[in-house]
């Protein structure tokens, strides 16, 4: 039984290592690959955590399969029922938090679409671009909803703050968010953070690399990385004073640490590194996620074997 508890501890501790390895690996990868690494690590680590808790919570079910009463289980292993109950409570809390965050995301998206529909009356629509009136410079990508394609929402004040070529960068940046379906990655990592506290640190890291992904797409679209850097800096400066609510899945050009994004655009084109540090970070991430998954499977198998042994011992008396 000690081995099972050690496996549980490992399964719940490894997401901390996975999150650290994912952040380190993302820092040396191109933006697109960095986003894939962070999202994969978050989803797999959350899955391993949930599997470990499920393995603990279904001890009474295993006892029922072996035709043992809960009293007999408590006699053979006094900690079994309290641990199983605690795991079930934690899983219930996780489920409530995940559902709550999902509905918050859907509610925010619905309100954004209502606001965009209202703004169309006085706004201008050109394909996926919606220019709305407003004195506050603002721009964001509005994901599709109910079979409606996504849109790029930009205020007239933001367009007035930029030159013609800078507007091209802005629109290309937001369009990259839509075509890459970046909001799905953002929401996935946001939901996993409700499963394990270690995964909360991945949300800001993902947001930064999503913006970097869109930055590089905009730079390719206009064929000038310096122009893209200048446009992003100007758009961020123009929108710095705009008071806005939490965006959630609505990704904007002035999100994340803008100085680091501008500095990256002024540097060389990002490529996949071959340095030993990158390989070490990738290996650490893979090992952390695999360890979490293996520990979860071992928990389920170990508990099953333990209950079978306990049942045989009771029947042999």
SVG drawing of the C-alpha trace seen along z (x, -y; Angstrom):
<svg xmlns="http://www.w3.org/2000/svg" viewBox="-28 -59 52 79">
<polyline fill="none" stroke="black" stroke-width="0.4" points="0.0,0.0 2.9,-2.3 3.9,-1.9 0.4,-3.0 0.7,-6.1 4.1,-6.9 2.7,-6.6 -0.2,-8.9 2.3,-11.5 4.4,-11.2 1.4,-11.5 0.3,-14.7 3.8,-16.1 5.0,-15.5 2.8,-18.2 5.0,-20.7 8.0,-19.3 6.0,-19.1 5.0,-22.7 8.5,-23.9 9.9,-21.8 7.2,-23.0 8.0,-26.6 11.7,-26.1 11.2,-24.2 8.8,-26.8 11.3,-29.5 13.7,-28.0 11.2,-26.8 9.6,-28.8 6.2,-30.2 4.0,-27.6 5.9,-24.6 6.1,-26.4 2.3,-26.6 2.0,-22.9 4.4,-22.0 2.6,-24.0 -0.9,-22.9 0.1,-19.2 1.9,-19.3 -1.1,-21.0 -3.7,-18.5 -1.6,-15.4 -0.6,-16.5 -4.2,-17.3 -5.3,-13.9 -2.7,-12.1 -3.8,-14.0 -7.5,-13.1 -6.6,-9.5 -4.6,-9.2 -7.5,-10.7 -10.0,-8.4 -7.8,-5.4 -8.1,-6.3 -11.8,-7.2 -12.9,-3.8 -11.6,-1.7 -15.2,-1.0 -16.1,0.0 -13.2,2.5 -14.3,3.8 -17.8,4.4 -16.4,6.4 -14.7,8.6 -17.9,8.9 -16.3,7.1 -18.3,4.8 -17.1,1.3 -16.6,2.4 -14.3,5.2 -12.3,2.8 -12.0,0.4 -10.8,3.2 -8.1,4.3 -7.1,0.8 -8.3,-1.9 -7.2,-4.7 -8.9,-3.3 -12.4,-4.9 -11.2,-8.4 -8.6,-8.6 -11.2,-7.5 -13.7,-10.0 -11.1,-12.8 -10.2,-11.9 -13.9,-11.9 -14.4,-15.4 -11.3,-16.8 -12.6,-15.4 -16.0,-17.0 -14.4,-20.3 -12.2,-20.1 -15.3,-19.2 -17.2,-22.2 -14.3,-24.5 -13.8,-23.2 -17.5,-23.6 -17.6,-27.0 -14.7,-28.2 -16.2,-26.7 -19.5,-28.6 -17.6,-31.8 -15.8,-31.4 -19.0,-30.8 -20.7,-33.7 -17.9,-36.1 -17.9,-34.9 -21.7,-35.4 -21.5,-38.9 -18.7,-39.8 -20.8,-38.6 -23.8,-40.6 -21.6,-43.7 -20.2,-43.2 -23.7,-42.7 -24.8,-46.0 -21.7,-47.8 -22.4,-46.7 -25.2,-49.3 -22.7,-52.2 -19.7,-50.1 -18.2,-49.0 -17.9,-45.4 -15.3,-44.2 -15.1,-40.4 -13.8,-39.2 -13.0,-42.8 -15.4,-44.8 -14.5,-48.4 -16.6,-49.9 -16.8,-53.4 -15.0,-54.1 -12.6,-56.7 -10.5,-54.0 -7.9,-52.3 -8.7,-48.6 -8.5,-45.5 -9.1,-41.8 -9.9,-38.5 -13.5,-37.3 -13.7,-33.5 -16.5,-32.0 -19.7,-31.0 -22.8,-29.1 -21.5,-28.5 -20.7,-32.2 -17.1,-32.7 -14.7,-34.6 -14.1,-38.3 -11.4,-40.9 -12.9,-43.7 -11.0,-47.1 -12.1,-50.5 -11.7,-53.5 -9.5,-55.1 -7.0,-52.2 -6.9,-52.5 -6.4,-56.3 -3.4,-55.7 -1.6,-53.6 -0.3,-54.2 -1.5,-52.2 1.3,-49.6 0.9,-49.3 -2.8,-48.6 -1.9,-45.7 0.3,-44.3 -2.5,-44.7 -5.1,-43.0 -2.7,-40.2 -1.9,-39.7 -5.5,-39.3 -6.3,-37.2 -3.5,-34.8 -5.3,-34.3 -8.5,-33.3 -6.9,-31.0 -4.7,-29.3 -7.7,-28.9 -5.6,-30.1 -8.6,-30.6 -9.0,-26.8 -5.5,-26.4 -6.0,-29.3 -9.3,-27.8 -7.8,-24.3 -4.9,-25.5 -7.3,-27.7 -9.5,-24.7 -6.5,-22.4 -5.5,-25.0 -8.6,-24.1 -7.4,-20.5 -3.9,-21.1 -2.4,-24.4 0.9,-23.7 -0.7,-24.3 -1.7,-27.9 1.7,-29.1 1.3,-27.8 -1.6,-30.2 0.6,-33.4 3.3,-31.5 0.9,-30.2 -0.6,-33.7 2.8,-35.1 3.7,-32.5 0.3,-32.8 1.0,-36.5 4.5,-35.7 2.9,-33.2 0.6,-35.9 3.4,-38.4 5.5,-36.2 2.5,-35.5 2.0,-39.3 5.6,-39.8 5.5,-37.2 2.3,-38.8 3.9,-42.2 7.4,-40.9 9.1,-43.2 9.9,-42.2 10.9,-45.7 7.6,-47.1 5.7,-44.5 7.7,-45.3 7.0,-49.0 3.3,-48.4 2.8,-46.2 4.6,-48.7 2.5,-51.6 -0.7,-49.6 0.2,-48.6 1.1,-52.1 -2.2,-53.5 -4.3,-50.9 -2.4,-51.1 -4.8,-53.6 -8.0,-51.7 -9.8,-50.2 -11.2,-46.8 -12.6,-43.7 -10.9,-40.3 -10.6,-39.0 -10.5,-35.3 -10.5,-33.8 -10.4,-37.2 -6.8,-37.6 -5.5,-41.1 -2.4,-42.6 -1.5,-44.4 -1.7,-41.3 1.3,-39.9 4.7,-41.4 4.9,-43.7 8.6,-44.8 9.7,-41.1 7.6,-40.6 9.0,-43.6 12.6,-42.6 12.0,-39.1 10.8,-40.6 13.8,-42.8 16.0,-39.7 16.6,-36.8 13.8,-34.6 13.1,-31.9 14.2,-28.4 14.0,-25.1 17.2,-24.9 19.7,-22.1 21.3,-23.1 21.7,-20.5 19.6,-22.7 16.7,-22.4 17.0,-18.7 17.3,-18.4 14.2,-20.5 12.3,-18.4 13.5,-15.2 12.5,-16.6 9.0,-17.4 8.5,-14.0 9.7,-12.2 7.6,-14.2 4.4,-13.6 5.2,-9.9 5.9,-9.5 2.6,-11.1 0.8,-8.8 2.7,-5.7 2.0,-6.5 -1.7,-6.9 -1.9,-3.5 0.2,-1.9 -2.1,-3.3 -5.2,-1.7 -3.4,1.6 -1.8,1.5 -5.2,0.8 -6.9,3.6 -4.2,6.1 -4.3,4.8 -8.1,5.3 -7.8,8.8 -5.2,9.7 -7.4,8.3 -10.4,10.3 -8.4,13.5 -7.1,12.9 -10.7,12.3 -12.0,15.4 -9.2,17.5 -10.0,16.7"/>
</svg>
